């Protein structure tokens, strides 16, 4: 089997095998993992994949199968969608931001493309890593799942609020 035929999580080249204090400090400062116990942060730090991206390099492409999510350790990332020939920047993210978290729960295709806007260092946390924790250390796995679920719920609520505002604005214009 050649490299291109491997599942996406097998293509990640660099993997941290130790609980790097710098990574633990970073995880503590992120909204997704900031409230987790120290033991859980050490476990996540042991499993994250560290990857460098050049300016303009794609992290993942719209339509690809998703396998996990990314946290921006350093740098900036644009999230971009193309539909019917129209390109739309959905977000511009910087340090401590994260993206792609839904792919931890589903193997659906990516709905947007992520592109490094400058040289960037990202930490990747992938489905197989989450499954390993759930199987081998269920208490830690549950803690991580609850934290991730809280983030997904919060983002869904914000999206609903934006849709409601847009809907009512449109209603007012048509009245």
Order of alpha helices (4+ residues) and beta strands (2+ residues): alpha-alpha-beta-beta-beta-beta-beta-beta-beta-beta-alpha-alpha
